[in-house]
Amino acid sequence: MGRSAYTLGVALFAGIGTFLFGFDTGIATTTIAHPSWIQYMHNPSNGLTGSVVSVYIAGEALGALTQTLIGDRLGRIRFMQFMCCVVTIGTIIQTAANGMGMFLAGRALAGYAVGGLVGTVPIYLSEISAPRERGLIGGISGCGIAFGTMASNWVGMACSYAPFGPLQWRLPLAIQIPWGVVLFAGLATFMPKSPRQLVRGRQIEEARRAFLRIRHDLHLHEAQEEFALMRKQIEFEEGEVKSYAEIFKLFRHRALASIAVQTMTSLTGVNVIQYYQTILYKSLGISSTEILALAGVYGTIAFTANTITTRWLTDNWGRRPMLLTGMAGIIVVEIYAAVMQLEFADSSNNVGKGFAILGIYLFVVAYYGMLNSTTWLYGAEILPMPLRSKVMGLAAASHFIVNVAITEAGPSAFANIQQNYYYVFVGCTLFFLVIAYFYFPETRHKTLEEIAASFGDKVVTITEKEVNAEQSVFEDKGMSEHVEDSTKGP
């Protein structure tokens, strides 16, 4: 229990990184809608207002690509600390902005930081969690996104009741400022380094100690065996990869699956629905106050569904059933939502409009309950160690780049083809459902090193001699007693 509580505490702290992603993404929706912000920024054009979103997403893509370039060089902890510094600067600039240029600069910096964090947090959590609870620990990265979304919706609504003026939009932005500092402090003090990252950096002694710090659940022989296998598999894979070209030659299936699962999340239409749900509510004749409340309910349902499934389904049911069920559910729900909006958007039937709004809420249950609980973790855990940060950065960048395209098209699409925009996402989700059915294997309860076999890649074997060699090291370093004491009952 002590070990689980410690690892869970570390995971919740790391989740601040993805919370910032969810909050800063969501708060822009209410910020640019405040008349006080519009007046302060001298009535910016539609194009300039739209750049608040597009500049931010472009920053996210650059942050993800930075992870690809320097994430391994800095290591998980230092890279996240670097991004904590950047996000703090970005949120301060947004909050203190005295004009549109300064505001956009803050948005770009904050986007850059959370783009790096959102791809690194699930990697870090997958590398410090035990196989049987990796769905819970790694899934907290998705819960952080959902919690940030929920918080931004309710904060935006609450601040709409503040007296007219800059406080209405500065206060929600200011709420973000402390969290980068808090996460930095945790990373600098009690949060452990990834033992797998340490093995890759040839810091074997420190890797053993970090491994035992997070895996007190193992008996001595189990710890020796799992660490020996982890070390040998990482060293084997490290020797296999010499260049980027070899990524798709040797580990093509895993690399493409990781990129596909992140691209798929964008093409479900989740960001379009989230950013432009206010337009959808307006099309149904909902008042401004009710729209803010409905957006808050949207975020609350997202977080609740995400938390429930992360806690009880991801490790027990498995990643593959959740991915397939989530995509199938989204297809059905988006068809339902399109039909309901077609029937009731221009009617005076309030009951029918209620059923149309239900479609949006059913979507959020399917997406956050099934996909957001799984996709960020799955994209990280299926990758071999030498490629994990590099390919995860590319996968996150693909997620953001696709988002730029479909989000920018959102207002025009809803104006011209209206609810038929849903069918674009239905077709894309159906395509990825077929891909996932044939090419996404199950990963639950397997170590990160054992997952290689599920994709047809080689998993090294260890001999009793190698396990005994680890045992002698444990004994020489005084680690054996530490492991055994941690497994004794009361």
Sequence and secondary structure as in RCSB ss.txt:
>XXXX:A:sequence
MGRSAYTLGVALFAGIGTFLFGFDTGIATTTIAHPSWIQYMHNPSNGLTGSVVSVYIAGEALGALTQTLIGDRLG
RIRFMQFMCCVVTIGTIIQTAANGMGMFLAGRALAGYAVGGLVGTVPIYLSEISAPRERGLIGGISGCGIAFGTM
ASNWVGMACSYAPFGPLQWRLPLAIQIPWGVVLFAGLATFMPKSPRQLVRGRQIEEARRAFLRIRHDLHLHEAQE
EFALMRKQIEFEEGEVKSYAEIFKLFRHRALASIAVQTMTSLTGVNVIQYYQTILYKSLGISSTEILALAGVYGT
IAFTANTITTRWLTDNWGRRPMLLTGMAGIIVVEIYAAVMQLEFADSSNNVGKGFAILGIYLFVVAYYGMLNSTT
WLYGAEILPMPLRSKVMGLAAASHFIVNVAITEAGPSAFANIQQNYYYVFVGCTLFFLVIAYFYFPETRHKTLEE
IAASFGDKVVTITEKEVNAEQSVFEDKGMSEHVEDSTKGP
>XXXX:A:secstr
 HHHHHHHHHHHHHTHHHHHHHHHHHHHHHHTT HHHHHHTTS  HHHHHHHHHHHHHHHHHHHHHHHHHHHHH 
HHHHHHHHHHHHHHHHHHHHH SSHHHHHHHHHHHHHHHHHHHHHHHHHHHHHS GGGHHHHHHHHHHHHHHHHH
HHHHHHHHHTTS SSTHHHHHHHHTTHHHHHHHHHHHHTT    HHHHHHTT HHHHHHHHHHH TTS HHHHHH
HHHHHHHHHHHHHHH  SHHHHHHHSHHHHHHHHHHHHHHHHTTHHHHHHTHHHHHHHTT  HHHHHHHHHHHHH
HHHHHHHHHHHHTTTTT HHHHHHHHHHHHHHHHHHHHHHHHHHTTS  HHHHHHHHHHHHHHHHHIIIIITTTH
HHHHHHTS GGGHHHHHHHHHHHHHHHHHHHHHTHHHHHHHTGGGHHHHHHHHHHHHHHHHHHH    TT  TTT
HHHHTT       HHHHHHHHHHHHHTT HHHHHHHH   
